[in-house]
């Protein structure tokens, strides 16, 4: 929870705590520092409700403790500084939106607004609340948000021993890791309160400690929807316009703060109008726009995307004419992916609000099957592709971080096949060549690209293709079906590489340029190869390789009308 400009009780042991944080291996447990005398108070603290059970979910029968094997230093997090940060990362004017105490009932509404605007945010979840609403935690990851650690049950950390503080951090990290296979690189102490022990423990766990510079005090509104509260939250939030790098504190407790949801679009509009760039506390603008999907059938070239309302919509290029958008329905948090199931139809695959995989077929005549569940729980958008023999393939990153494949043959759907690996939370992709080789591509936990192939029924191991990538991956056979092209986004520019069918040879990364706000979609289109992205202005752009066999003859980026 939060506010009072940090009651930072860096006590007499601060120098000792600093030495503990820097000496010895990062995983070494510190010697317990003397615990400060607990604050004797029975009245609410200035920064939020007390006791903290007012902001904790109450699961029936309590929560069984997670095994803490996943806790401790994260090898995927950068080394953390010692101290507390309060200014948004990045050059120029940057602003960071942060939401504490979730997940809560307003999490989906907040995510929907952030997706509509295409901006990042950081969610500092409480461990026990995450255990009660795991689907919301995964949805935060699916939509590209950064998740931080806000302790297990929101105590005043300076009143705890070193082992007590460590347990608060580790239980919350273990819960998040179990739900998403992603640990915490960021930590926000409850009430903004810390001491030297807090800072040392967080640093040892590679968690940067973040407080805030702008306090909306929105928690005081509770569940009120009064316009008075909305105006108060808005006015306090935009006061950060006097700062170059404000970090704005808002809340998302179990019961929600509806006034915050109402004020949020106006807060975003204010900072955009005043020239600010939105960042998360990990330092990135992230891949925030919905990644499009593309497929080619007899009816033409199809482009699909998730709109601001969470529905999948589709548009078709017939000849030289784009047909208007049509609704495929659904209420999805991730996706879609798309593949031509035959010469006369396509299958769309997306992630529902329960994080399960759903599929819908659409004939070239417009007939829809309706969305049906394929089970499976994922933390990214899916990838899909259809082999020349008609076998449909879907790949996901499972909740345990591993890759999974499911196939539909003439006999129906098989089971989810584990592909192993530890994937970053970006969408994997799959493609099949005419020679019967199946290729899966993904980003590893180190954000480099890997491919895995199946030929003659045998799988290879994961092969490293390199790159420092923060984007969904797209694969497609080339126009003659003999090779696979991999398309990714690196930084703000698009890149591609052409792979041999067995994944052992590749061209290296070649630039597609552009200013991209999403991952790519790629599909064969006759003799051509088509790539689609969302640009920095929110429009969908298309680029075509007219010689799709050799992947050459690229035209410029063109916006869809």
Secondary structure, DSSP 8 states (H G I E B T S, - for coil): ---TT------TTHHHHHHHHHSS-TT---------------S-BTTB-SSGGGGS---TT------GGG-S--TTS----SSEE-S--SSSSEEEEEEEEE--TTHHHHHHHHHHHT---EEEE-HHHHHH-HHHHHHHHHTT-EEEE--SS---GGGS-HHHHHHHHHHHHHHHHHHHS---SEE--GGG---HHHHHHHHHTT-EEE--SEE--GGGGTT---HHHHHHHHHHHHGGGGSSS-EEEEE--TT--HHHHHHHHHHHHHHHHTT-EE--TTS---S-S---EEEEETTEEEEEEE-TTS-EEEEEEETTEEEEEEEEE--EEEEEEEEEEETTEEEEEEEETTSEEEEEEEETT--B---EEEEEEBSS--EEEE-TTS-EEEEEEBTTS-EEEEEEETTEE---EEEES-B-SS--EEEE-TTS-EEEEEEBTTS-EEEEEEETTEE---EEEE----S--EEEE-TTSSSEEEEEEETTEEEEEEE-TTSS-B---EEEES-BSS--EEEEETTEEEEEEEBTTS-EEEEEEEETTTTEEE---EE--
